[in-house]
Amino acid sequence: MKEEQKNFILFAVFAALVLFGWPMISHWIFPQQPPAPAKMVDGKLQPVPNPGADPAANSAKAIRNRDAVLSETPRVEIDTPSLKGSINLKGLRIDDLVLREYDQTVAKNSPPIRLLSPSGAEGSYFAQFGWQGANAPGADTVWQADGDKLTPATPVKLTATNSAGQVFQVELAVDSNFMFTVRQTVANRAAAPIAVTPYTLISRGQRSTDTSQWAAHVGPVAATTDAAHYIDWKDIESTPQQFSTTGGWVGFSDHYWLTAAIPDQRASVNIQQRGTAAQQYQADVARSQPITVQPGQQSSYTSHFFAGAKEVKLLDAYQKQYDIAKFERAIDWGWFEIIERPIFTYLSWLFKLVGNFGVAIILLTITIRGLLFPIAQKQFASMARMRQVQPKMKAIQERYKDDKPRQQQEIMKLYKEEKVNPLAGCAPMLLQIPIMFALYKVLLLTIEMRHQPFVFWIRDLSAPDPATILNLFGYLHFTPPSFLAIGVVPVLLGISMYFQMKFNPAPMDEMQKQVFAIMPWMLMFLMAPFAVGLQLYWITSNVLTVLQQQWLYSRHPEMKVPVEKPKAAKAK
């Protein structure tokens, strides 16, 4: 009896450590949720502003009002199906850009995501194009434009001439998505040759409000032909990160958004990430060798600039179209890419088929369970054999309770004689762990899942359930702590897990019974902060498991027969 009490106390301590320590551990292991798009207030769903979407540039905290800053310099309008903004002709900067197709919240009248802002306003973030070399245009140069609007059908040519007789020209073109083509030309009308080095820089006046962690990088990125380098903000504040490569790109990655300076993939270039303690950051790329332009000659250099959403298929298409090294690595797929990519592709196909990502996740779950069904059959058969040898195993434990080495030896001999494997029952669970982790990353990292509704109050499958029970769905005006913010969907998950374990064969060991009894409710708390889409996957999987178990019980009726305890245990 004392041994059982000791085991129960140890289990209780372990359960408490898991329950309260899990949020801290999961912060590093799993990607963190983006800000919830909605919350319950007085029983009604209300959108929540996204603090990372538009950094309060027109608020009292702003350095200067963004609209005022934009009005101070001559500009060329940017107008495409995906982008809206302007080019600053002073210094030749793209410093005003919003993403038309992506809103800050799930509200119908939500403003679009702002990606770039001018220097002097809060959230300064821009791209600049130019040359290094004598007499090259500088940050104060005002360029002349041959048009007043940049569209996919109307490129814009910008020109600056210096007193020495050189003409610098930048032709900007943009497609209907997020890619700019930048053609830089130098015409030398002087009597002596000149040497100039074309460059592109991306300046960012603050860190991203998104959180970077082990499983989901946010921050500086530099890609070479060999690999994509995910760099920490702090690292470049003290020491610049430099790479020499032929092919690649450099930029800044947010949770869903990306800016990238993409050089000519056939030219040898130097790319660099650097920053300051004041959290001012710059990514730049320049040719390794300057271009020499002889008198009466001209030379051109073509690069690209990406500013937009990290759509999976679009990144893949750009990588193929322009032969950009490692461009698909703008999304930090991580170690499980080999599983995540097929899941994303299949889930996207199901979404196109049914028009609802929640239904698509249910169909994905049915598919996965179908593929794992043969393994589950073997698992159940293994459990049936294990159940048959339980009395013999208990008898051995009683017989050699004072001789642990001999006890283990006899148990292993029993397993071998009866041809059972105690680990065989773990196979389906072990296989589902990487699948669940891969699905979790797909739900959180891919923008295609952002703000995707399911039914009723679930307006975003990539975010936690907003219908928290502890504050009575918002009627009590307080926000529960994260480990108590239990929504309706996590409760359904706990109930489904309870019934799944209830239909499992009851273990003989009392300690195991205690573990199985409390596990569904522990998982309810542990899974509450996770994406609703992942919880939906697990609930569906549990329901299918219960149905599967009922069918397997019909094939193995011996599993319902109570296990007879050994006589020694009865006598005790």
N, C-alpha and C positions, 0 to 999 in steps of 0.2 A: 504493500500500500504506500509505503514511504517512497519507493522508487517511482510509482505512478504520480504522486504529488510533485516530486522533483521534476519529472518530465513535463508535467503540466505548467509548472512555474517557468521552466526554461522556454517552453513554447510561448507562453504569454509575453515574456520579455522579448523574444524574437519577433512576435507579431507587432509589439509596440515599436520596436526599432524599425521594422519594415514600414509601418504605417506613417510614422513621423519622419523617418529618414529618407523615405523614397523620393519626396519632392526635391530634396537637395541632390540626391544621386541622379535622378532623371534629368535634372537641369543640364548635366554634363553629357549624359549618354544619349538622350533623345533631343531632337529639334524642339525648340520651344514654340509655343503657340503664338501666332500673330495676334495683335489686339483683337478682342472679340468685336465682331461687327454690329452686335445688337445685345441689349439686355432687357430684362423684364422690369417694368416700372408699373405698379398698380395693376399687375396682371396683363399688361399689354407690352408687346415687343416694340422697343424704340432703338433706332440706329445709334451707334456710338461713333464719334469722330475718330478717325485714325491719326494718331499723333505723328506718325512717320510719313503721312502722305503729303502734307503741305506744312512746313515748319513755321507756322504763325508769322509769315512774312509781313503781314499788314497789322500785326498786333502791337500793343504798347511796348513789347519786349524787342521788337525789330530794331535793327540799327537805323534803317530808314524805310519808309514806305516803298514797297516794291513798284507800285504804279508810278510813283514819282521818279524813281531811279530809271525805269524804262523810258519815261518821256524825255529824259535829258539828252539822249543820243539818237542820231539818225538810224533808222532800222529798215530791214526788209522783212516782210511778213512771211511766215512759214504756214502753209495751209495744205494738209494732206488728209486722207481719210482717217489716219491714225494719230497725227500730230497737229498741234496748234501752238504757234509761238512766233518768235522773231529772231533775226540775226542782228547783232550789234555791229554797225559799220565802223565804230571807233574801236580799233584793235582787232577787228574781225573775229568776233566771238559768237558762238551759239549759246546764249545765256538765258533764254526764255523759252521754255518748252513744257507743255502739258500733254498727257496721254488721253486722247479723246475717248477711247473705248474702255477705260478703266476708271471706276469711281472710287472715291475715298471710303464711302460707306455703302450699306445696302439700301439706303433711302432712295426713293425715286428721284428726288431733286438734288442728290448729292453732287458736289462739284467734282471734276475729274482730278486724277492724280497729277500733281506738279512734280516734274523731275528736275528741271534746271531753273536757276535763278541768277540774276545779275550780281556782280560784285557791288557791295555797299548795302545790300538788303540781307535780311536774315536768311540763312540757308543758301548762301552763295555757292553756286555749283555751275560750272560752264566749261566749254571746250574752246580752244583757241588754235588757230593755224597760222604758220609763218615760216620764216627762215632765220637761221643763224648766219651771221656774216656782216661785213662792213656795208653800211648804207642800206641794210634791210629794213623794211617797215617795222615800227615798234608798236607798243601798246597804245600810244596816243595818235597813231596814224588813222585818219579818216578815209575809208575806202570809198570809191565811186562804184555804184551799181548800175547795171544796164537794165534792171527791172525792179519792180516794187513788190513782187510776190514770188516766192519759191514754192512750186507745186511739182508733183510727179511729171507733169507735162511741160513745165517751164523752168529749166535750169536758170541760175543767176550767175553772171560773170562780174567779179569784183576786181577793180584795178587800182593800183597805187604806183606813182612814178616818183623817183627821187631826183635830186639835183645833179647827180652824177650821170644820169642818162640811162639808168636801168628801169625797166618796167616789170612790175610784179603783178601777177594775175592769178586769181583763184576762181575756178569754176565749180560751183556747188550744184549738185543734183541730189534728188531724194526719191526713193520709191514710195509705194503706197503703204509700207509698213514702217520700219524704224532705221533703215540704213541710208546714210549720206555717202555720196561719192565726192571726193575732194581731189581736184586736179590742179596742182600748183605749177605755174609756168613762170620762168624768168627769161626776159629778153634783154640782152646786153647791147645797148646802143652807144656804149663808151668805146674809147680807143684801146683799153687794156682788158685782159681777161679778169673775171671775177670768180670767186669760190664761195658758194652758199650751201647751207645744209637745211633742207626742209624738215620741219618738225610738226608734231601735234601734241598738245598738252591738255590734260583735264585737271582743272583745279576744283578742289572741294573744301569748303570753309568749315566743315564740321564732320564728326563721325555720323554714321547711320544710326537712326533710332532703333533699328532692328538689332537683335542680339545675335552675336556670333558665338558658336560653340563647336564642340568636337564633331558633331554629326551634321552641322549645317553652317557653312562658312558665310559670313557677311563681312565685307571689307575690301581691302586692296587685293587685286589679282594680277598676276603677270604670267602669260602663257608663252612658252617656247615650243619648238618642234618636239621636244622630249616629254614635256609635262606641263601641267597647269600648277602654278605656285600660289597657294592660298596664304596670304600674308596677314599677320596681326597688325592692328593699328599701332600698337606700342612699339613694335619692332622698327618701323620706319621713322618713328619720332626721334630715335637715337642714332640709327644707322641706315642710310639709304640702301635699298635693295636694287642691284643692277644686274642686268642680263644682256649678253650679246647673242644674237640669234639671226637666222635667216628664216623668217616666217614666225607667226605668233601675234600677240596683241597684249594690251595692257589697259587696265581700267579699274572701276569700282563696282562691286556687286552688293546690292541690297537683297532682301529676302526674295522679292519678285522682280526687281528692276536692275538694269545694267547700263553702264556707259563704258564704251571700249574704243580706244584708238587702235586702228588696224593698219599697219604699214603695208607697203608693197611686199607681198609674200615671197618675192624673188630677190629682194634687196637685203643686204646685210645691215642690220640695225642695232642700236643700243636702246634698250627699254629700261625704265627706272621708276621706282616708287619711293617717294620721300615725304617727310612730314616734319612738323615742329611740335614742341611741347604745348603750344597754344592750340593744338589740334587743327592745324592748317595742312592740307594734304595736296600732293600733286603727282599725277601719273603722266609720264611723257615718253615719247618715242621719236628718235631721229636717226637718219642714215649714219652708218658708221664712218663713211667717207664723204666729204663735201663734193658737190657737183661743180665742175669747172665749166664756165660758159665763156666761149671766145667772143671777141668783138663781132658784132653783126649776127650772132647766133642766138638761139634760145633753147632752153631745156625744160622738160616737164617731168613731173613726178605725181603719181596717182596713189592715193590711200583712201581709207574708208573710216567712217565714224558711226558707231551704233549707239543709239539712245532710245531705250524702250523696255518692253516687257520681255522676260525670259521665257518665251513660248518655246516648248520643246521642238516641235516640228519646224518652226521658223529658224531656230538656231542651227538645226541640222541642215536645213536648206541653204542657209547662208554659208555654212562651212563647205558644202559641196559646190555652191555656185562660184564662190571666190577663192576656194581652196585655202581657207583660213585654218591654220594649225590649232587644234584643240579648242575650237570655238564652242563645241557642245559642252565643254567642261565649265562653261559659265554657270551651269547648274552643278552643284556639288553632290553628285550622285553617291559618292563614297564607295565602300567595299561591296555593297550589295547591288551595284548597277546591273549585274547580270540577271538579277531577279526583278529589280525595279523597272527596268525598261520594258520587259514583256508585260508586266502588270499594267504599266501606264498605257501601252499600246492597246492591250485588250480592253481595259477600262474605257478608253476613249472610243473604241469601236462600239462597245455596248452602249455608251452614252448617245452616240449618233443613232443607234438603233432604237432606243426607248425614250430618249429626250430627258431623262432624269438621272442625275449621278447617284442618288440614293438607291434607285431601282437597279442601276448598273452595278453598284457595290453588292447588292443582294445576289444578282446573277453571277457576279465574279465569285462570291462565296460558294454558291451552288457548284460552280465549275471546279473550284479548288477541292471542295469536299468530295466531288465525284472522282477527281483524279487520285485522291488519297484513300478512297474507299477500299481498294484491295489491301492496302497496308492496314487499314482499320480492322478489316476482317481477320488478318493475321494477328493483330493486337488482341482482339477479343478472344480468339482461339488460344492465344498464349495465356491470357488471363484465366481462361477456363482450366487449362492444364495447371497453372499455378494454384488455382483454387483447390484442385484435387489433391495437390501435394502439401497443402497447408497443414493438415493434421500431422503428417509425418514430420514436417519441418518443426512444428511446435514440440513434438515429442523429442526430437533431437535437442532442441533448445533446453528442454527441461532436464534431459538426461545429462547434458554436458554444460550445465549452467555455471559450473565452477572451473571449466576448462575452455576458455574462449577460443584458443587456437584449434583445439580438437573439434569444437562446435562448428567453426567455419569450414573446416576440412570436411566434416560429415555432410554439411548442407550442400557444399559444392559437389560432393559425390552423389548426393540425392538428385541435384539438378541434372547431372550427367546421365544418371540411370533413367530418370523419367523424361529426358530430352526436353527440358524446359529452359527458357532463357528469361530471367527476371527483368532484364532490360528491354525485352522486345516490346513491352507495352508502352515504352516511352517514345517509340519512333514517330508516331503521328504528332505528338506534342513538340518533339524536337524539330520536325520538319516545318511545323507551323510558326515557330519562333522567327526564322528569317523571313518568312512570307509576311507575317504581321509587321515586322520592322520595316520591310520594304514597302508595304502598303502605307504605313504611317508616313514614311518619307515622301512617297508619291503624293499623298493628300496634302502635305504641308509645303513641299518644295515646288511643286508644279503649279504655275499660275492658272492653269486650266481648271483646277479644283477650287480656286478662290471665289468666295461668294456664291457657291453653287447651292441652291436650296434643295430640300427634300420634301417634307410635308409639314403642315401646321406651323409651329413656331421655329422650326429648324430652317434658318435662312443661310447657313454656311456650314457645309459638311467638313470643312477644314478647321473649324474652331470648336471649342467646348460647348456643351449644352448650356444655353443661357437661362433656362427655366429652373433656377435654383429653388429647392424646396425649403431650406432653412429660413429664408426671408419671405416665405409664402409668395413666391413668384413676383417679388418686387413690391408687395403691399406693405411689408416692413422695410423702411427706407434705410437699410444698411447693407454693406457688402460683406458676406461671410468670408473668413479666411480660406485660402485656396484648398486646403485639405478637407474643408467642410462644405465646399461649394458643390454639393451633390445635386445634379439635375435629374429630371425624369428618366432620361435615357440611361444614365449609369445605374439607376435603381432597377430598370428593366434588365440591364446586363447582370446585376447581382441575382435577380430572380431566375433568369435563364440559366445562370451558372449553378444555382441551388438545385434546380430540377435535373440538370445534367448530372451532377454528382449524386443526387438521390437515386437516379436510375443506374448508377454504377454499382457493381458488386460491392457489398459492404465488407470492409477489411476486418480481419480478426483482431488486429492490434488496436488497443484503445487509444494509443497516441495518434495513430493514423486517423482514427475516427474523429478525434478532436480537431486535427488539422483540416480534414475535409469539411467538417461542420462550419468552421469559421472562414475558410478560404473564400467562398463566394462574396461574403460581405467585406472582406479585406480588399478583394479585387474591385468591388464597387467603389471604394474610396480611392484606390490607386489609379483606376482608369478614369475617374471623373474629370481630371484636367486635360485628358487627351481629346483628340478630334472626334466629333460625333460620327464621322464616317468610319473610323476604326472601331468604335463601339458598335456601330450598326453591323459591321463585318462579324464581330465576335458574337453578338446576339443571334444573328442568323446562323452562324456556325454552331452555336449551342443548341438551337432548335433542331437543326439538322442532325446533330449528334444524338439527341433524345430519340428522334424518329429512327435513326440508324440502330440505336441500342435496342429498341423494341423489336426491330426485325431480326437482329442478331440473337436476342434472347430466344426467339422462336426457333433459331437454328441450333442454339446451345441451351436447352432447358435446364441442364445441370447447374447453370450459373445461378438459378433462382433457389436452388436447394440450399438450406442453411448448412454451413460448414460445421461438421461435428468436431468438437474440441477433444483433444487427447485425454485419456483417462486420468493421467497424472494431474492435468490442469483441473479436471472436474473434482477430484478428491481434495485438492488444495482449496 
